[in-house]
């Protein structure tokens, strides 16, 4: 009887050794193929024999890496395999080569996943962005960038408490992580404004105080962080607390770090807070700094002057804006109202006529720079007429800071009939390197 039992043990042991040797053989064979850059062959071998080696950490790791290399769209599956490999490897301690490889592979796949989530959010696909970023956080629970992206999703959905939780989580891993801090303070601010709009004044003041504390604590250690100062001043201004806001604003206006974009952001915030006199001063300075070549501060300044009743001043600003953007229907419409209220009936009719004749409305314009320092622009136009439009030629110009045309390209918008109210994206690739350019367009 003992002999039979001993024979059974030997048979089982032999099978176990055979299994281990087989998996190691597949691992060795795959490594040999990978060393010769035969990734597809390695992936095929590993995929075909995966069921035999499901409890082998190195096998799972190699299959994940090969899968991600051959099929980049399989990164989610690859990350799942890496998670399995990580759990199978246990707690090997520092210096374990396999664990180092697993961790590096996870990070190599995790970074693009976070970027994809942010891209989806920017494109307006909030649900897909949330799903992607939740997976990123699960894959790398200590990655601050994942929590930042997920917080931005919650902020977009006006889920302010969840956004605050995500941004605080990012700050746990890096207390000096400025993007998370700015978003955190901004979310408190949004939450305060929501409470104020609902008539909960005391709650709004309490929440705004939390936002102010976030900014002030950061500025105590980083006194020259102009972006945080902008947020703090904007918070005070939105609450009508100009005694605290104005000194910060004037400090920034006199700072060497101030530029037209910074002041334009300030002017926008001040205008929203109905601080029109100071908004006019800040935006006028932004226009001056941009040499009247940037339409954004001009647009805000025209609005501020209309709100203030300075119609002659608004008219002068709108003339500058229209010179830069002759096909901006909103600028022409504002010009029509201004001329009308100044008693220029004929001029008002002319302006409204120009606005009516413009078939396209600019919905969005996004510039992106490539590694060779050339630029691409993605533009979204919508049909603002009551009938379909087709084959509208648009001239796009890459403009220098001095207002010179660096490069121009003509493209057709609405190659197929574009129904009333619907939008179309157009991508333009410029070939001339440029530093901090703008894009202008003319409808031909």
C-alpha positions in Angstrom: 0.0 0.0 0.0 2.8 2.4 0.8 4.4 1.7 -2.5 1.2 2.7 -4.3 0.9 6.0 -2.3 4.6 6.8 -3.0 4.0 6.2 -6.7 1.0 8.6 -6.7 3.1 11.3 -5.0 5.8 10.9 -7.6 3.3 11.1 -10.5 1.9 14.3 -9.1 5.3 15.8 -8.5 6.4 14.9 -12.0 3.3 16.6 -13.4 3.9 19.7 -11.4 7.5 19.9 -12.5 6.5 19.3 -16.1 4.0 22.2 -15.9 6.5 24.6 -14.5 9.1 23.6 -17.0 6.6 24.1 -19.9 5.6 27.6 -18.7 9.2 28.6 -18.3 9.9 27.3 -21.8 7.1 29.5 -23.2 8.5 32.4 -21.3 12.1 31.8 -22.6 10.8 31.3 -26.1 8.8 34.5 -26.0 11.8 36.5 -24.6 13.9 35.2 -27.5 11.3 36.3 -30.0 11.0 39.7 -28.3 14.8 40.2 -28.4 14.5 39.8 -32.2 11.7 42.3 -32.3 9.2 39.6 -33.2 6.5 40.9 -30.9 3.6 39.4 -32.8 5.1 35.9 -32.7 5.7 36.3 -28.9 2.1 37.5 -28.3 0.7 34.5 -30.3 2.7 31.9 -28.3 1.7 33.5 -25.0 -1.9 33.8 -26.0 -2.2 30.2 -27.1 -0.8 28.8 -23.9 -2.2 31.3 -21.4 -4.7 28.9 -19.8 -1.8 26.6 -18.8 0.1 29.4 -17.0 -2.6 31.6 -15.4 -0.8 31.5 -12.0 2.6 32.5 -13.4 3.4 36.2 -12.7 6.2 36.5 -15.3 4.0 34.9 -18.0 1.2 37.3 -17.3 3.6 40.2 -17.4 5.1 39.2 -20.7 1.7 38.6 -22.3 0.5 42.0 -21.2 3.6 43.7 -22.6 3.4 41.8 -25.9 -0.3 42.5 -26.2 0.1 46.2 -25.7 2.9 46.4 -28.2 1.1 44.5 -30.9 -2.4 45.9 -30.3 -2.2 49.4 -28.7 -6.0 49.5 -28.5 -5.8 46.5 -26.1 -4.2 48.6 -23.3 -7.2 48.0 -20.9 -6.8 44.3 -21.2 -3.0 44.6 -20.9 -3.4 46.6 -17.7 -5.7 43.9 -16.3 -3.0 41.3 -17.0 -0.5 43.4 -15.3 -2.7 43.7 -12.2 -2.9 39.9 -12.2 0.9 39.7 -12.5 1.3 42.1 -9.7 -1.0 40.2 -7.3 0.7 36.9 -8.2 4.1 38.3 -7.5 3.1 38.9 -3.9 5.3 41.3 -1.8 8.8 40.7 -3.1 10.4 43.8 -1.6 12.8 46.3 -3.0 15.1 45.2 -5.8 12.9 42.5 -7.3 13.5 42.8 -11.1 10.1 41.3 -12.1 8.2 43.7 -9.8 10.2 46.7 -11.2 9.3 45.5 -14.7 5.6 45.2 -13.8 5.5 48.6 -12.2 7.2 50.3 -15.2 4.8 48.6 -17.6 1.8 49.7 -15.6 3.0 53.3 -15.7 3.8 53.2 -19.4 0.2 52.2 -20.1 -1.4 54.3 -17.4 0.0 57.7 -18.6 -1.6 57.4 -22.1 -4.9 56.3 -20.4 -5.0 59.5 -18.3 -4.2 61.6 -21.4 -7.0 59.8 -23.3 -9.5 60.5 -20.4 -8.5 64.2 -20.5 -8.9 64.3 -24.3 -12.3 62.8 -24.1 -13.4 65.3 -21.5 -12.1 68.2 -23.6 -14.0 66.7 -26.6 -17.2 66.8 -24.5 -17.6 63.0 -24.1 -18.0 63.2 -20.3 -19.2 59.6 -19.7 -16.3 58.0 -21.7 -13.8 60.3 -19.9 -15.2 59.3 -16.5 -15.0 55.6 -17.3 -11.4 55.9 -18.6 -10.2 58.0 -15.7 -11.9 55.7 -13.1 -9.9 52.8 -14.7 -6.7 54.8 -14.5 -7.3 55.5 -10.8 -7.9 51.8 -10.2 -4.8 50.8 -12.1 -2.6 53.3 -10.3 -4.2 54.4 -7.0 -1.2 56.7 -6.1 -1.2 58.6 -9.4 -2.1 62.2 -8.8 -2.8 62.9 -12.4 -5.6 60.3 -12.5 -7.4 62.0 -9.5 -6.9 65.4 -11.1 -8.6 64.2 -14.3 -11.4 62.4 -12.4 -12.0 65.6 -10.3 -12.3 67.6 -13.5 -15.0 65.2 -14.7 -16.9 65.7 -11.5 -16.5 69.4 -11.7 -17.9 69.4 -15.3 -20.9 67.4 -14.0 -21.3 69.9 -11.2 -20.7 67.1 -8.7 -18.7 69.5 -6.5 -18.3 67.3 -3.4 -16.9 64.4 -5.5 -14.6 66.8 -7.3 -13.3 68.2 -4.0 -12.7 64.7 -2.8 -10.7 63.8 -6.0 -8.6 67.0 -5.9 -7.8 66.4 -2.2 -6.8 62.9 -3.0 -4.3 64.2 -5.6 -3.0 66.7 -3.0 -2.4 63.8 -0.5 0.2 62.4 -2.9 1.7 65.8 -3.7 0.7 68.7 -1.5 2.4 71.2 -3.9 0.5 69.9 -6.9 -0.6 73.3 -8.3 -3.1 72.1 -10.9 -5.1 70.2 -8.2 -4.9 73.1 -5.8 -6.2 75.5 -8.4 -9.0 73.2 -9.3 -9.8 72.6 -5.7 -10.2 76.3 -5.0 -12.1 76.8 -8.2 -14.6 74.0 -7.2 -15.1 75.6 -3.8 -15.8 78.8 -5.6 -18.3 77.2 -8.0 -20.0 75.5 -5.0 -20.2 78.9 -3.2 -21.7 80.6 -6.3 -24.3 77.8 -6.5 -25.2 78.3 -2.9 -25.5 82.0 -3.3 -27.7 81.6 -6.4 -30.0 79.4 -4.3 -30.3 82.2 -1.7 -28.1 80.4 0.9 -25.9 83.4 1.6 -24.4 82.1 4.9 -23.5 78.8 3.3 -22.0 80.6 0.3 -19.8 82.7 2.5 -18.6 79.7 4.5 -17.7 77.7 1.3 -16.0 80.8 -0.2 -14.0 81.1 3.0 -12.8 77.5 2.5 -11.7 78.4 -1.1 -9.9 81.5 0.2 -8.1 79.4 2.8 -6.9 77.0 0.1 -5.4 79.8 -1.9 -4.0 81.7 1.0 -2.2 78.7 2.5 -0.6 78.0 -0.8 0.4 81.6 -1.3 2.0 81.7 2.1 4.6 79.2 0.9 4.6 80.3 -2.8 4.0 84.1 -2.8 4.8 84.7 -6.4 2.3 82.2 -7.9 0.3 84.6 -10.1 -2.3 82.0 -11.2 -3.3 81.4 -7.6 -3.4 85.1 -6.9 -5.8 85.4 -9.9 -8.1 82.8 -8.4 -8.0 84.4 -5.0 -8.7 87.9 -6.4 -11.4 86.6 -8.6 -13.1 84.9 -5.6 -13.1 88.1 -3.6 -14.4 90.0 -6.6 -17.2 87.6 -7.3 -18.4 88.0 -3.7 -18.2 91.8 -4.0 -15.3 92.0 -1.5 -13.3 94.5 -3.5 -11.3 95.7 -0.5 -9.5 92.4 -0.6 -9.6 91.9 -4.4 -8.4 95.2 -5.7 -5.0 95.3 -4.0 -4.2 91.8 -5.4 -5.3 92.9 -8.9 -3.2 96.0 -8.9 -0.2 94.0 -7.6 -0.6 91.7 -10.5 -1.1 94.5 -13.0 2.3 95.9 -11.9 4.0 92.5 -11.9 6.5 91.5 -14.5 4.7 88.1 -14.6 1.5 89.8 -15.9 0.7 89.4 -19.6 -2.3 90.1 -21.8 -3.8 86.7 -21.2 -3.6 87.0 -17.4 -5.2 90.4 -17.5 -7.9 89.3 -19.9 -8.8 86.5 -17.5 -9.0 89.1 -14.7 -11.1 91.4 -16.7 -13.5 88.6 -17.6 -13.9 87.7 -13.9 -14.4 91.4 -12.9 -17.0 91.9 -15.6 -18.9 88.9 -14.4 -18.8 90.3 -10.9 -20.1 93.6 -12.2 -16.9 95.5 -11.2 -17.1 97.4 -14.5 -14.8 100.3 -13.7 -11.9 98.1 -12.7 -12.7 95.6 -15.4 -12.4 98.4 -18.0 -9.0 99.4 -16.6 -7.7 95.8 -16.6 -8.9 95.0 -20.1 -7.6 98.2 -21.5 -4.2 97.3 -20.2 -4.6 93.8 -21.8 -5.4 95.4 -25.1 -2.4 97.7 -24.8 -0.1 94.8 -23.9 -1.3 92.8 -26.9 -0.9 95.8 -29.2 -4.5 95.6 -30.1 -3.9 92.4 -32.0 -5.8 90.0 -29.7 -9.6 89.9 -30.2 -10.4 88.4 -26.8 -9.7 91.4 -24.6 -11.3 93.6 -27.2 -14.5 91.6 -27.1 -14.7 91.7 -23.3 -13.8 95.4 -23.2 -16.6 96.2 -25.7 -19.1 94.3 -23.5 -17.9 96.1 -20.4 -18.3 99.5 -22.0 -21.8 98.7 -23.3 -22.7 97.6 -19.8 -21.3 100.9 -18.4 -23.1 103.0 -20.9 -19.9 104.2 -22.6 -21.3 103.7 -26.2 -18.7 105.8 -27.9 -15.9 103.8 -26.2 -17.6 100.6 -27.1 -17.9 101.6 -30.7 -14.2 102.4 -30.9 -13.3 99.0 -29.4 -15.7 97.1 -31.8 -14.1 98.8 -34.8 -10.8 97.4 -33.7 -12.3 93.9 -33.2 -14.0 94.0 -36.6 -10.8 95.0 -38.3 -9.2 91.8 -36.9 -12.3 89.6 -37.2 -14.4 90.9 -40.2 -16.5 87.7 -40.1 -17.4 87.8 -36.4 -21.2 88.1 -36.6 -21.5 88.9 -32.8 -19.1 91.9 -33.2 -21.2 93.2 -36.0 -24.5 92.7 -34.1 -23.0 94.6 -31.1 -21.9 97.3 -33.4 -25.5 97.5 -34.8 -27.0 97.9 -31.3 -24.3 100.5 -30.4 -24.9 102.6 -33.5 -28.6 102.3 -33.1 -28.4 103.6 -29.5 -26.2 106.4 -30.6 -28.8 107.5 -33.1 -27.0 106.3 -36.2 -30.0 104.4 -37.8 -28.3 103.9 -41.2 -25.1 102.7 -39.7 -27.0 100.3 -37.4 -28.8 98.8 -40.4 -25.5 98.4 -42.3 -24.0 96.6 -39.3 -27.0 94.3 -38.9 -26.9 93.6 -42.6 -23.2 92.5 -42.4 -24.0 90.2 -39.4 -26.9 88.7 -41.3 -24.8 87.9 -44.4 -22.2 85.9 -42.4 -23.2 82.2 -42.9 -21.0 80.5 -40.3 -20.6 81.0 -36.6 -17.3 80.1 -34.9 -18.0 77.7 -32.1 -14.5 76.7 -31.0 -10.9 77.1 -32.1 -8.1 75.0 -30.6 -4.4 75.5 -31.4 -1.9 72.7 -30.9 1.9 72.6 -31.4 3.7 69.7 -32.9 7.3 68.6 -32.0 8.7 70.4 -35.0 7.2 73.7 -33.6 4.7 73.9 -36.4 1.0 74.4 -35.5 -2.3 72.7 -36.2 -5.7 74.3 -35.6 -9.0 72.5 -35.1 -12.0 74.7 -35.8 -15.7 74.1 -35.3 -18.1 76.2 -37.3 -21.9 76.0 -37.2 -24.4 77.0 -39.8 -26.1 80.2 -38.5 -28.5 80.6 -41.4 -32.0 79.1 -41.8 -31.1 77.0 -44.8 -28.3 74.4 -45.6 -25.0 75.8 -46.7 -22.3 74.2 -48.8 -18.7 74.7 -50.1 -17.9 77.9 -48.1 -14.3 78.9 -48.7 -12.5 80.1 -45.5 -9.0 81.6 -45.4 -7.1 80.7 -42.2 -4.1 82.8 -41.3 -1.4 82.1 -38.8 -0.6 85.5 -37.2 2.5 86.6 -35.3 2.4 88.6 -32.0 3.0 91.7 -34.1 0.0 91.0 -36.3 2.0 89.8 -39.4 0.6 86.9 -41.5 3.1 84.0 -41.1 1.2 81.5 -43.3 -2.3 81.3 -44.9 -4.3 78.4 -46.1 -7.7 78.2 -47.8 -10.1 75.4 -47.1 -13.7 74.5 -47.9 -16.2 74.2 -45.1 -19.3 72.1 -45.6 -18.3 69.9 -48.6 -21.7 68.3 -48.1 -24.8 70.4 -47.4 -24.6 71.5 -43.7 -28.2 71.9 -42.3 -29.2 74.9 -40.3 -27.8 74.9 -36.8 -25.5 71.9 -37.3 -21.7 72.1 -36.8 -18.7 70.8 -38.6 -15.0 70.4 -37.6 -12.2 71.5 -39.8 -8.5 70.8 -39.2 -5.8 73.0 -40.7 -2.1 72.1 -40.6 0.4 74.9 -40.9 3.9 74.1 -42.0 5.8 77.2 -40.7 7.3 77.1 -37.2 6.1 80.0 -35.0 6.3 81.2 -31.4 3.0 81.9 -29.7 0.9 82.6 -32.8 -2.8 83.3 -33.2 -5.2 82.2 -35.9 -7.5 84.5 -37.8 -10.0 83.5 -40.4 -11.9 85.2 -43.3 -14.9 83.8 -45.0 -14.3 84.4 -48.7 
